[in-house]
Amino acid sequence: MSGGTIWLAVGAGGAIGAMARHGVSRVALHFLGPNFPWGTLAANVSGSFLMGLMIVWLSRTEPHSAALRVFLTVGLLGAFTTFSTFSLDVVTLYRDRTVMIAAAYLLASIVLAVAGLLGGLGLGRQIL
């Protein structure tokens, strides 16, 4: 498989993941309002959970092409989980509100995303 195919797989997955992440943000903004980065939190937690499921599925149903692996993990879920946006949100909350709100968001994102990954791994081991 050529290197170009890998890059295209990452790009295609990334485009889909970014659009899905934008959709989650729009829904969160509509239902929960603009006072907290709920969309980013939801994307990071659910994306981490899905990554756990995906890793179990990929490891249990080998072999997969390298293009499929990078499409799903690096591209799709990598673009969806948005930790660069997370970092910006932490700095913005610190700057615009209080240290306590920024710290709460930081802690919730890390703890819940890791819990989501563990939950995905656990569920994946049970059902896949």
Secondary structure, DSSP 8 states (H G I E B T S, - for coil): --HHHHHHHHHHHHHHHHHHHHHHHHHHHHHH-SSS-HHHHHHHHHHHHHHHHHHHHHHHS----HHHHHIIIIIIIHHHH-HHHHHHHHHHHHHHS-HHHHHHHHHHHHHHHHHHHHHHHHHHHHH-
